[in-house]
Amino acid sequence: MRKLDKYLKPGEELWQVYKRHGLTYFLWWIIGCLLVLGAFFFLWPLFRIGGWGVLIFLVLFFVGAGIIIRTVRLWNGNLLLLTNQRVIDISRSGLFGETVSEMPFYDIQDISWARKGFWAAIWRYGTVQLVSAGGAVRLLFPNLIKPADIAAQIAGLKDKARGLASEPKTNPLVTSQERAEIIKEVFKQKR
């Protein structure tokens, strides 16, 4: 979890980390594995061809390994973080692209989730959507496992934060320690 500390503000605690369902990358896992295994399956016939065979082997192996590495990086890099203050969306696109979006709990106006398609119904994954006050910002978290539970958890945290916040910053009557205890209670209720 140390890698995720760079996304947190001072005094902020990381409560929960969600990532996409691994089966949503199924096709990429299969393609990468088939290329790597195919390279080794045809290793002897390819090496008998000579230089061109070695080149074909290396291309198959490195393309397959690259697909697997990219898929693992995307799977581990597209995250939904719940902290004691806000929701953070980390979206990766490719090996080097990264977009980080955040929404404080007190700014969440609407929470919805959707499950569309045959495989989503079978494997119980779906999309959670958060809309900010005024509808200016929408955060989409696609392909999360048990989206209804995640939406309910965020709704509980939103309600607690709204009850504690008299204005967008903080309520001077409630200390950060008390706020952390209330958030811990919400997480215990959801488990």
Residue frames relative to the residue before (quaternion, step in Angstrom):
aa qw qx qy qz dx dy dz
M 1.0000 0.0000 0.0000 0.0000 0.00 0.00 0.00
R 0.4665 0.6997 -0.4353 0.3214 3.61 1.18 -0.24
K 0.6115 0.5622 -0.3571 0.4272 3.61 1.04 -0.65
L 0.6833 0.5044 -0.2830 0.4456 3.57 1.10 -0.66
D 0.4848 0.6846 -0.4298 0.3340 3.60 1.21 -0.24
K 0.6048 0.5809 -0.3648 0.4046 3.60 1.08 -0.58
Y 0.6611 0.4985 -0.3101 0.4671 3.62 1.21 -0.34
L 0.6315 0.5544 -0.3201 0.4375 3.58 1.27 -0.25
K 0.4231 -0.6681 0.5537 0.2608 3.51 -1.23 0.63
P 0.6409 -0.5061 0.3772 0.4368 3.62 -1.17 0.33
G 0.8069 0.2417 -0.2071 0.4976 3.56 -0.90 0.95
E 0.5811 0.5784 -0.3723 0.4348 3.58 1.26 -0.06
E 0.2116 -0.7797 0.5804 0.1019 3.56 -1.04 0.83
L 0.3834 -0.7010 0.5559 0.2293 3.54 -1.05 0.82
W 0.2017 -0.8128 0.5402 0.0829 3.57 -0.70 1.14
Q 0.8194 -0.0432 0.0954 0.5635 3.58 0.77 -0.99
V 0.1430 -0.7594 0.6302 0.0755 3.54 -1.17 0.72
Y 0.0507 -0.7787 0.6253 0.0028 3.56 -0.88 1.01
K 0.0368 -0.7798 0.6230 0.0490 3.55 -1.14 0.64
R 0.6960 -0.4800 0.3336 0.4169 3.52 -1.30 0.32
H 0.5867 -0.5491 0.4624 0.3748 3.51 -1.27 0.49
G 0.5182 -0.6839 0.4255 0.2877 3.58 -0.82 1.00
L 0.6433 0.5463 -0.3293 0.4234 3.59 1.09 -0.63
T 0.5458 0.6042 -0.4162 0.4048 3.60 1.20 -0.22
Y 0.6830 0.4160 -0.2750 0.5337 3.57 1.29 -0.23
F 0.2526 0.8335 -0.4684 0.1484 3.57 1.30 0.23
L 0.6654 0.5133 -0.3115 0.4436 3.58 0.84 -0.96
W 0.6778 0.4843 -0.2970 0.4668 3.60 0.95 -0.86
W 0.6002 0.5391 -0.3619 0.4672 3.60 1.08 -0.66
I 0.6770 0.5040 -0.2928 0.4493 3.59 0.89 -0.98
I 0.6614 0.5063 -0.3154 0.4547 3.60 0.85 -0.93
G 0.6751 0.4995 -0.2993 0.4529 3.59 0.85 -0.93
C 0.6832 0.4830 -0.2870 0.4664 3.57 0.90 -0.93
L 0.6458 0.5186 -0.3299 0.4529 3.60 0.98 -0.79
L 0.6537 0.5069 -0.3245 0.4588 3.59 0.97 -0.76
V 0.6746 0.4765 -0.3023 0.4759 3.61 0.90 -0.87
L 0.6916 0.4637 -0.2860 0.4743 3.58 0.83 -0.93
G 0.6299 0.5364 -0.3301 0.4544 3.58 1.05 -0.74
A 0.6178 0.5397 -0.3438 0.4571 3.57 1.03 -0.75
F 0.7175 0.4263 -0.2611 0.4852 3.58 0.90 -0.88
F 0.5902 0.5674 -0.3697 0.4393 3.60 1.11 -0.57
F 0.7652 0.3176 -0.1687 0.5340 3.57 1.01 -0.86
L 0.2481 0.8148 -0.4948 0.1722 3.58 1.23 0.38
W 0.7161 0.4583 -0.2733 0.4500 3.59 0.68 -1.04
P 0.6844 0.4573 -0.3187 0.4700 3.66 0.78 -0.83
L 0.6453 0.5185 -0.3297 0.4539 3.61 1.01 -0.73
F 0.6821 0.4793 -0.2991 0.4643 3.60 0.92 -0.83
R 0.6049 0.5545 -0.3588 0.4449 3.61 1.16 -0.49
I 0.5805 0.5810 -0.3715 0.4329 3.59 1.21 -0.53
G 0.5172 -0.6249 0.4313 0.3950 3.56 1.05 -0.73
G 0.8561 -0.1399 0.1144 0.4841 3.55 -1.15 -0.73
W 0.6632 0.4955 -0.3081 0.4687 3.57 0.97 -0.85
G 0.6346 0.5324 -0.3231 0.4576 3.59 1.02 -0.72
V 0.6380 0.5059 -0.3191 0.4850 3.57 1.01 -0.83
L 0.6462 0.5198 -0.3163 0.4605 3.58 0.98 -0.85
I 0.6464 0.5043 -0.3188 0.4756 3.61 0.95 -0.82
F 0.6293 0.5311 -0.3276 0.4632 3.60 0.99 -0.85
L 0.6898 0.4853 -0.2872 0.4540 3.58 0.82 -0.99
V 0.6405 0.5159 -0.3304 0.4630 3.59 0.98 -0.79
L 0.6600 0.5021 -0.3116 0.4639 3.59 0.87 -0.93
F 0.6800 0.5020 -0.2959 0.4451 3.56 0.87 -0.97
F 0.7357 0.4337 -0.2573 0.4521 3.61 0.73 -1.01
V 0.6152 0.5116 -0.3603 0.4795 3.61 1.05 -0.57
G 0.6608 0.4970 -0.3048 0.4726 3.61 0.93 -0.86
A 0.6660 0.4859 -0.3052 0.4766 3.59 0.92 -0.87
G 0.6372 0.5280 -0.3278 0.4559 3.59 1.02 -0.74
I 0.6386 0.5119 -0.3228 0.4754 3.58 1.01 -0.79
I 0.6584 0.5003 -0.3141 0.4664 3.60 0.93 -0.84
I 0.6578 0.5040 -0.3114 0.4651 3.62 0.90 -0.88
R 0.6558 0.5061 -0.3102 0.4664 3.59 0.93 -0.88
T 0.6592 0.5105 -0.3093 0.4573 3.59 0.95 -0.86
V 0.6483 0.4993 -0.3168 0.4797 3.60 0.94 -0.82
R 0.6590 0.5058 -0.3126 0.4607 3.59 0.94 -0.84
L 0.6607 0.4853 -0.3124 0.4799 3.61 0.95 -0.77
W 0.6572 0.5182 -0.3131 0.4489 3.57 0.94 -0.85
N 0.7335 0.3968 -0.2274 0.5028 3.58 0.94 -0.86
G 0.7003 0.5005 -0.2657 0.4342 3.60 1.19 -0.38
N 0.6510 0.4623 -0.3238 0.5075 3.62 1.15 -0.41
L 0.1147 0.8405 -0.5043 0.1615 3.53 -0.07 1.35
L 0.2093 -0.6933 0.6703 0.1620 3.49 -1.37 0.45
L 0.0882 -0.8047 0.5869 0.0129 3.57 -0.61 1.16
L 0.1385 -0.7469 0.6440 0.0908 3.55 -1.02 0.86
T 0.0835 -0.7853 0.6131 0.0226 3.54 -0.79 1.05
N 0.6661 -0.4858 0.3592 0.4373 3.56 -1.23 -0.15
Q 0.7483 0.3828 -0.2120 0.4986 3.62 1.27 -0.13
R 0.8343 0.0294 0.0674 0.5464 3.58 1.00 -0.73
V 0.4274 -0.6236 0.5825 0.2986 3.51 -1.47 0.02
I 0.1107 -0.7913 0.6004 0.0344 3.58 -0.89 0.96
D 0.1541 -0.7689 0.6172 0.0636 3.57 -0.94 1.00
I 0.0642 -0.7734 0.6306 0.0099 3.57 -0.71 1.12
S 0.0151 -0.8065 0.5893 -0.0450 3.57 -0.55 1.21
R 0.1377 -0.7770 0.6108 0.0652 3.55 -0.82 1.02
S 0.0674 -0.7570 0.6483 0.0464 3.51 -1.17 0.72
G 0.8147 0.0430 -0.0775 0.5731 3.54 -0.32 1.24
L 0.7351 -0.4263 0.2948 0.4371 3.56 -1.25 -0.31
F 0.8140 0.2965 -0.1283 0.4828 3.60 0.99 -0.72
G 0.6186 0.5700 -0.3525 0.4102 3.62 1.15 -0.39
E 0.0709 0.7917 -0.6024 0.0731 3.56 -0.98 0.86
T 0.0524 -0.7703 0.6354 0.0130 3.57 -1.00 0.91
V 0.1013 -0.7866 0.6084 0.0299 3.57 -0.85 1.01
S 0.0158 -0.7777 0.6276 -0.0323 3.57 -0.81 1.09
E 0.0849 -0.8006 0.5920 0.0366 3.54 -1.12 0.63
M 0.0461 -0.7692 0.6363 0.0361 3.52 -1.28 0.45
P 0.3685 -0.7239 0.5342 0.2341 3.61 -0.64 1.06
F 0.6153 -0.5781 0.3848 0.3731 3.58 -1.10 0.65
Y 0.6702 0.5145 -0.3168 0.4309 3.59 0.94 -0.80
D 0.6727 0.5036 -0.2900 0.4580 3.61 1.23 -0.41
I 0.5287 0.6339 -0.4119 0.3859 3.61 1.24 -0.17
Q 0.1898 -0.7920 0.5737 0.0868 3.55 -0.75 1.08
D 0.8194 0.0467 0.0284 0.5707 3.58 0.86 -0.96
I 0.1026 -0.7607 0.6396 0.0421 3.53 -1.12 0.82
S 0.0969 0.7887 -0.6025 0.0745 3.56 -0.81 0.97
W 0.1215 -0.7733 0.6150 0.0947 3.53 -1.26 0.36
A 0.1018 -0.7900 0.6037 0.0325 3.54 -1.18 0.59
R 0.1151 -0.7458 0.6522 0.0718 3.50 -1.20 0.68
K 0.0353 0.8218 -0.5639 0.0739 3.57 -0.45 1.19
G 0.7717 0.3646 -0.2777 0.4410 3.52 -1.00 0.85
F 0.6655 -0.5337 0.3763 0.3614 3.49 -1.32 0.49
W 0.7120 0.4583 -0.2690 0.4590 3.59 0.78 -1.04
A 0.6169 0.5383 -0.3464 0.4579 3.58 1.06 -0.68
A 0.6580 0.4940 -0.3091 0.4769 3.59 1.03 -0.74
I 0.6612 0.5061 -0.3086 0.4598 3.58 0.97 -0.82
W 0.7913 0.3234 -0.1507 0.4965 3.59 0.79 -1.04
R 0.3972 -0.7732 0.4283 0.2469 3.60 1.34 0.16
Y 0.4835 0.6018 -0.5042 0.3871 3.53 0.64 1.14
G 0.0460 0.8044 -0.5888 0.0643 3.54 -1.18 0.53
T 0.5688 -0.5960 0.4661 0.3225 3.52 -1.38 -0.18
V 0.1823 -0.7419 0.6366 0.1048 3.54 -1.06 0.86
Q 0.0960 -0.7965 0.5964 0.0245 3.58 -0.92 0.96
L 0.1219 -0.7654 0.6296 0.0530 3.54 -1.01 0.93
V 0.1192 -0.7754 0.6179 0.0531 3.57 -0.98 0.89
S 0.3924 -0.7325 0.5095 0.2234 3.56 -0.85 0.98
A 0.6683 -0.4620 0.3834 0.4393 3.53 -1.32 0.23
G 0.7785 0.2612 -0.2276 0.5234 3.56 -0.79 1.02
G 0.4298 -0.7396 0.4319 0.2858 3.60 1.24 -0.16
A 0.3927 0.7532 -0.4579 0.2623 3.59 1.25 0.22
V 0.7919 0.2091 -0.0901 0.5667 3.59 1.02 -0.78
R 0.0552 -0.7634 0.6433 0.0181 3.54 -1.04 0.90
L 0.1154 -0.7664 0.6290 0.0610 3.53 -0.93 0.96
L 0.1234 -0.7808 0.6110 0.0430 3.56 -0.86 1.03
F 0.0909 -0.7699 0.6309 0.0316 3.54 -0.95 0.95
P 0.1237 -0.8513 0.5059 0.0632 3.62 0.03 1.23
N 0.8720 0.1979 -0.1250 0.4299 3.51 -1.38 0.45
L 0.3230 0.7379 -0.5234 0.2779 3.59 0.94 0.88
I 0.4867 -0.6389 0.5083 0.3108 3.57 -1.12 0.69
K 0.8541 0.0156 -0.0648 0.5158 3.58 -0.97 0.98
P 0.0317 -0.8526 0.5214 0.0088 3.60 0.57 1.09
A 0.5994 0.5697 -0.3707 0.4228 3.61 1.07 -0.59
D 0.6560 0.5043 -0.3077 0.4697 3.58 0.98 -0.82
I 0.6526 0.5062 -0.3129 0.4690 3.58 0.97 -0.83
A 0.6512 0.5080 -0.3168 0.4664 3.60 0.94 -0.86
A 0.6510 0.5080 -0.3164 0.4670 3.59 0.98 -0.80
Q 0.6409 0.5222 -0.3212 0.4620 3.57 1.01 -0.78
I 0.6604 0.4877 -0.3024 0.4843 3.59 0.94 -0.86
A 0.6345 0.5325 -0.3321 0.4511 3.60 1.00 -0.79
G 0.6424 0.5190 -0.3202 0.4642 3.58 1.00 -0.77
L 0.6658 0.4877 -0.2946 0.4816 3.56 0.98 -0.85
K 0.6265 0.5341 -0.3339 0.4592 3.58 1.05 -0.76
D 0.6685 0.5011 -0.3022 0.4590 3.57 0.88 -0.91
K 0.6503 0.5015 -0.3160 0.4752 3.57 0.98 -0.79
A 0.6655 0.4968 -0.3061 0.4655 3.59 0.94 -0.88
R 0.6554 0.5032 -0.3174 0.4653 3.61 0.97 -0.76
G 0.6517 0.5128 -0.3123 0.4635 3.55 1.07 -0.69
L 0.7094 0.4470 -0.2500 0.4842 3.55 1.16 -0.59
A 0.7216 0.4452 -0.2480 0.4687 3.58 1.09 -0.60
S 0.2369 -0.7710 0.5746 0.1385 3.56 -0.74 1.05
E 0.7593 0.0527 -0.0454 0.6470 3.54 1.28 -0.41
P 0.7473 -0.4458 0.2293 0.4362 3.61 -1.15 0.31
K 0.6519 0.5126 -0.3512 0.4346 3.65 0.99 -0.53
T 0.6949 -0.4048 0.3115 0.5062 3.61 -0.11 -1.24
N 0.4662 -0.6328 0.5345 0.3108 3.53 -1.30 0.27
P 0.3855 -0.7534 0.4718 0.2473 3.62 -0.52 1.05
L 0.6107 0.5662 -0.3582 0.4220 3.63 1.18 -0.31
V 0.7300 0.3472 -0.2065 0.5512 3.59 1.24 -0.38
T 0.3320 -0.7511 0.5377 0.1911 3.56 -0.73 1.05
S 0.6328 -0.5282 0.3953 0.4055 3.54 -1.24 0.34
Q 0.5991 0.5583 -0.3587 0.4480 3.60 1.10 -0.59
E 0.6614 0.4884 -0.3001 0.4838 3.60 0.97 -0.86
R 0.6264 0.5311 -0.3309 0.4648 3.57 1.03 -0.79
A 0.6522 0.5108 -0.3146 0.4635 3.61 0.94 -0.85
E 0.6459 0.5141 -0.3248 0.4617 3.61 1.00 -0.76
I 0.6434 0.5125 -0.3253 0.4664 3.59 0.98 -0.79
I 0.6560 0.5006 -0.3121 0.4707 3.59 0.95 -0.84
K 0.6191 0.5292 -0.3471 0.4649 3.60 1.02 -0.72
E 0.6333 0.5317 -0.3302 0.4552 3.60 1.01 -0.78
V 0.6353 0.5247 -0.3309 0.4599 3.59 0.98 -0.82
F 0.6712 0.4871 -0.3090 0.4656 3.59 0.92 -0.86
K 0.6366 0.5168 -0.3414 0.4595 3.61 1.01 -0.70
Q 0.6430 0.5257 -0.3260 0.4515 3.61 1.01 -0.74
K 0.6900 0.4926 -0.2811 0.4497 3.59 1.01 -0.76
R 0.6396 0.5452 -0.3330 0.4276 3.60 1.16 -0.40
